């Protein structure tokens, strides 16, 4: 049987969505967790967006002409984010996932990306072993939290919609916290109307592309990120990802009714700086 890797196309979305849902749902159920994907159609919608976006590199695996997996690389910002990577449950453990990972890692190297990052579910030992074997280093444990909106304001912190005029200040903030910016993702979020900024003492001290599984946030301090969470009308998808080591923020979230859905691992290859502030990663990183 011949495995062929090729670029993803828009008409691949339904089959890639089916495989993605079945793979994540099966692994989650095996470990007693809910799937990150609500259903195959939602997964297909995600692939339609990714396959049609110039900021994503996508690869599809075919076995004897049949789609059996896919992987994606978010190239919108200097550091690349991997995922979702999925393999049809019928052919898992045959090396397809490793081939798909090698492909996106070679792509990142060819582009000169300074680093690659991803998140993986803490209960999925096989994927952790795959990424560790490929050279990814464990960096941080994240708690995925979901629950009702907090509906509060944090005194001294104003949260408002982000505009194009805020992009430079937000990118500068991200570089101060992480060493790199995520300007491509932020610009997309501003266009989509989901981005928010925190202002404190008359200047921008935090921003979020949204408060959801696929969004990230950055703040000078925990209070900046807390203000963004407190003002959010809801938390999209499986929830927000809070660094477990940020004990103050984690306790505050739990005290406001959010519940831990699962623990996840942040893993990296290449450039990585210990955050010099507060942050919420996206499911990509």
C-alpha positions in Angstrom: 0.0 0.0 0.0 1.4 3.4 -1.0 1.0 6.4 1.3 0.9 9.7 -0.6 1.1 13.2 1.0 -0.4 16.1 -0.9 -1.7 19.6 -0.2 -5.2 19.9 1.3 -8.0 21.1 -0.9 -11.4 22.6 -0.1 -13.2 19.5 -1.3 -11.3 17.4 1.3 -13.0 19.1 4.2 -16.0 16.7 4.7 -13.8 13.6 4.8 -11.0 15.2 6.9 -13.8 16.5 9.2 -15.2 13.0 9.6 -11.8 11.5 10.4 -10.9 14.3 12.7 -14.1 13.9 14.7 -13.9 10.1 14.9 -10.3 10.2 15.9 -10.7 12.7 18.7 -14.0 11.3 19.8 -12.7 7.8 20.0 -9.5 8.7 21.9 -11.5 10.9 24.3 -14.1 8.3 25.0 -11.4 5.7 25.5 -10.1 7.8 28.4 -13.5 9.0 29.8 -13.4 12.5 28.4 -15.6 14.5 26.0 -14.4 15.1 22.5 -12.9 18.5 21.6 -15.1 18.3 18.4 -18.9 18.5 18.8 -19.5 16.6 15.5 -18.2 15.8 12.1 -19.8 18.8 10.4 -18.2 21.3 12.9 -14.9 19.6 12.2 -15.5 19.9 8.4 -16.3 23.6 8.8 -13.0 24.1 10.6 -11.2 22.4 7.7 -13.0 24.5 5.2 -11.7 27.6 6.9 -8.2 26.3 7.2 -8.0 24.9 3.7 -9.1 28.2 2.3 -6.8 30.4 4.4 -3.5 31.6 2.8 -1.9 31.6 6.3 -2.2 27.9 6.8 -0.1 25.1 5.2 -2.1 21.8 5.0 -1.2 18.3 4.1 -3.5 15.3 3.5 -2.4 11.7 3.6 -3.9 9.2 1.1 -3.5 5.4 1.3 -4.3 3.8 -2.0 -6.2 6.9 -3.1 -8.3 7.1 0.1 -7.9 10.0 2.6 -6.6 8.6 5.9 -5.3 11.7 7.8 -4.3 15.3 7.7 -2.2 17.9 9.4 -2.1 21.7 9.5 0.5 24.3 10.2 -0.5 27.9 11.2 2.0 30.2 9.5 0.2 33.5 10.3 2.9 34.5 12.8 6.7 34.0 13.2 6.3 30.9 15.4 4.3 28.1 13.7 1.5 26.2 15.4 0.7 22.6 14.6 -2.7 21.0 14.4 -5.1 19.5 14.3 -3.2 16.3 13.2 -5.6 13.4 12.8 -5.3 9.8 11.5 -8.3 7.6 10.6 -8.8 5.2 13.6 -8.9 2.3 11.1 -5.2 2.8 10.3 -3.7 4.3 13.4 -0.4 3.2 14.8 1.0 2.6 11.4 3.4 5.5 11.2 1.0 7.9 9.3 1.0 10.4 12.1 4.8 10.5 12.2 4.9 11.1 8.4 2.4 13.9 8.8 4.5 15.5 11.5 7.7 15.2 9.6 6.0 17.0 6.7 5.0 20.1 8.6 8.3 20.2 10.5 10.1 20.2 7.2 7.8 22.9 5.9 8.6 25.1 9.0 12.3 24.5 8.5 12.1 25.4 4.8 10.4 28.7 5.8 13.0 29.5 8.4 10.4 29.5 11.2 12.3 30.1 14.5 10.1 27.6 16.4 7.1 25.3 16.3 4.6 24.7 19.1 1.6 22.6 19.8 -0.8 21.5 22.5 -1.7 17.9 23.2 -4.3 16.3 25.5 -2.6 15.1 28.8 -4.5 11.8 28.8 -3.2 10.8 25.3 0.1 9.2 26.1 0.7 8.0 22.5 0.7 11.5 21.0 2.9 12.8 23.9 5.4 10.0 23.1 5.3 10.8 19.3 6.0 14.5 19.8 8.7 13.9 22.4 10.3 11.4 20.1 10.3 14.1 17.3 12.2 16.5 19.5 9.4 18.5 21.1 10.1 19.6 24.7 7.4 19.8 27.4 7.0 23.4 28.6 3.8 23.8 30.6 0.5 22.2 31.8 -2.7 24.0 30.8 -6.1 23.6 32.3 -9.0 23.7 29.9 -11.8 25.6 31.6 -15.4 25.9 30.6 -18.4 27.4 32.4 -20.8 30.4 32.7 -19.6 33.9 31.8 -18.2 35.7 34.9 -20.0 39.0 34.1 -17.7 41.3 36.1 -15.5 44.3 35.6 -12.1 44.5 37.2 -11.6 48.0 38.8 -9.1 50.1 36.9 -9.2 47.9 33.8 -11.3 48.8 30.8 -12.1 46.1 28.2 -13.1 47.2 24.7 -13.2 46.0 21.1 -9.8 46.0 19.4 -9.2 48.0 16.2 -6.6 48.2 13.5 -5.1 51.1 15.4 -4.3 48.8 18.3 -2.3 46.2 16.3 1.1 47.7 16.8 0.7 48.1 20.6 -0.7 44.6 20.9 2.2 43.1 18.9 4.7 45.0 21.0 3.1 43.6 24.1 3.2 40.1 22.8 6.9 40.5 22.0 7.6 41.7 25.5 5.8 38.7 27.0 6.8 35.9 24.6 9.7 37.3 22.6 7.7 37.0 19.3 4.4 38.5 18.1 1.3 36.8 16.9 0.3 39.6 14.6 -1.3 37.5 11.8 -3.7 35.8 14.2 -4.5 39.1 15.9 -5.2 40.9 12.6 -7.6 38.1 11.6 -9.4 38.4 14.9 -9.8 42.2 14.5 -11.3 41.7 11.1 -13.7 39.0 12.5 -14.7 41.4 15.4 -13.7 39.0 18.2 -10.5 40.7 19.4 -10.6 42.7 22.7 -8.0 44.8 24.5 -7.5 45.8 28.1 -6.6 49.3 29.0 -5.0 50.2 32.3 -3.6 53.6 33.3 -4.4 54.9 29.8 -2.5 52.3 27.8 -3.1 48.9 26.3 -1.8 46.2 28.8 -3.6 43.1 27.5 -5.4 41.7 24.5 -7.3 38.6 23.4 -8.1 37.4 20.0 -11.2 35.9 21.6 -11.9 33.9 24.8 -12.1 30.4 23.3 -10.2 27.2 22.5 -8.9 28.5 19.3 -7.9 32.0 20.6 -5.1 33.3 22.7 -4.6 36.2 25.1 -1.6 38.1 26.4 -1.3 40.5 29.4 1.4 42.4 31.3 0.0 40.9 34.5 -2.6 38.4 35.6 -5.0 41.2 36.3 -5.0 42.2 32.6 -6.0 38.6 31.5 -8.5 38.4 34.4 -10.2 41.5 33.1 -10.5 40.0 29.6 -12.0 36.8 31.0 -14.4 38.7 33.3 -15.8 40.7 30.4 -16.3 37.7 28.0 -19.9 36.9 27.1 -19.0 33.2 26.7 -16.1 30.8 26.3 -16.0 29.2 22.9 -15.6 25.6 22.1 -14.3 23.3 24.9 -13.2 26.5 26.8 -10.2 28.6 27.6 -6.7 27.4 28.4 -5.2 28.6 31.6 -1.6 27.9 32.6 -1.8 25.7 35.7 1.2 27.5 37.3 -0.8 30.8 37.3 -2.4 29.7 40.6 -4.1 33.0 41.3 -5.9 33.1 37.9 -6.8 29.4 38.1 -8.3 29.8 41.6 -10.2 32.9 40.5 -11.7 31.1 37.5 -12.7 28.1 39.6 -14.2 30.4 42.2 -16.4 32.0 39.4 -17.9 28.7 38.4 -15.6 27.5 35.6 -14.7 23.8 35.7 -11.6 21.9 34.6 -12.4 19.8 31.5 -9.0 18.4 30.9 -5.3 19.1 31.3 -3.1 19.7 28.3 0.6 20.0 27.6 2.4 22.8 25.7 5.3 21.4 23.7 7.9 23.2 21.6 10.7 22.8 19.1 13.2 25.7 18.5 12.7 29.2 19.9 11.0 29.4 23.2 11.1 32.1 25.9 9.7 31.7 29.4 6.7 34.1 29.4 7.5 37.5 31.0 3.8 38.1 31.8 0.4 36.5 31.8 -1.1 34.6 28.9 -3.7 32.1 27.7 -2.6 29.9 24.8 -4.8 28.7 21.9 -5.2 25.1 21.1 -2.3 25.6 18.6 -0.1 27.3 21.2 
